[in-house]
Amino acid sequence: MVHAAEDDRRRTGSPSACAEASADRWQAGAARFREDPFRAHDTLQTLLSYIAPSDTVLDVGGGAGRYLPLARQCREYVNVEPSPSMAAQFELSVREAGITNARCLQRAWEQADITGDVGFSANVVYYIADIVPFIAKLHAASHRRVMLVLHSVPPRNGGADVARIVHGRAPAPDPGYRELLPVLWDMGLLPDVRVLGPSDFIAERGRYPDRAAAMAAVVPTQLEEADRARVTRALAAQFDELFILTPEDGYRRRPQGDSRVLLITWETQH
């Protein structure tokens, strides 16, 4: 499914999120993935309940530090992140927040030589084609527990409405929890699965002051001028199917289905 989704996006010229890509695809937009390291919400509170003050937490593919708040509960927090631009944003967040127990190991997980008490990874497994070695290494490197955060609708699958307008069809889907759980079972792992709350991706939280700003957020930038004009007209004609106007915040994307945050976790005991 990962290869099919990547091939589909290459054919349509869409950006790729494949973890195996050699280029730093996050360079242009890494800053927007930073979050307040002192924020609190229900998902974070649940994750923190699994972490002890003596733990070393490995955040595999931690990006710009969306889950940096976990550092306030543990002895050491290590972001294992291959993207130089994401690592730079993470280190900037750490410095600005004055957090002294967090660091970044800029390396792909497959090449990282590190262990910890809790292995954590959020919104990464959708893009890992060779998933068994990835999970096996995470399990072996985690002395006490593994925690995986996924959304019930993977992030790129949530853009199928725009893709249908742009390309005339929905893209090949990324795998999600339905595909991951049988892999874990076949590996002899029996995780707990918890539904934590509504999906909260950055794209879903985006707010736009007017129709022009909302359109700019969904019209693909890589299109040729003629195609861009055609797609803009098509998207404008279906604008009310894509966006909701809220009195408080302006326009936001209309949800596609009831996407929920999932925690998949198991004890390792080694």
Secondary structure as UniProt FT lines:
FT   HELIX           2..12
FT   TURN            19..20
FT   TURN            25..29
FT   HELIX           30..33
FT   TURN            37..38
FT   HELIX           42..48
FT   TURN            49..50
FT   TURN            53..54
FT   STRAND          56..60
FT   TURN            63..67
FT   HELIX           68..72
FT   STRAND          76..80
FT   HELIX           84..97
FT   STRAND          102..105
FT   HELIX           109..111
FT   STRAND          116..122
FT   HELIX           125..127
FT   HELIX           131..141
FT   STRAND          142..151
FT   HELIX           155..159
FT   HELIX           160..167
FT   HELIX           177..186
FT   TURN            187..188
FT   STRAND          192..198
FT   HELIX           202..205
FT   HELIX           211..218
FT   TURN            221..222
FT   HELIX           225..237
FT   HELIX           239..242
FT   STRAND          243..246
FT   TURN            247..249
FT   STRAND          250..253
FT   STRAND          260..267
//
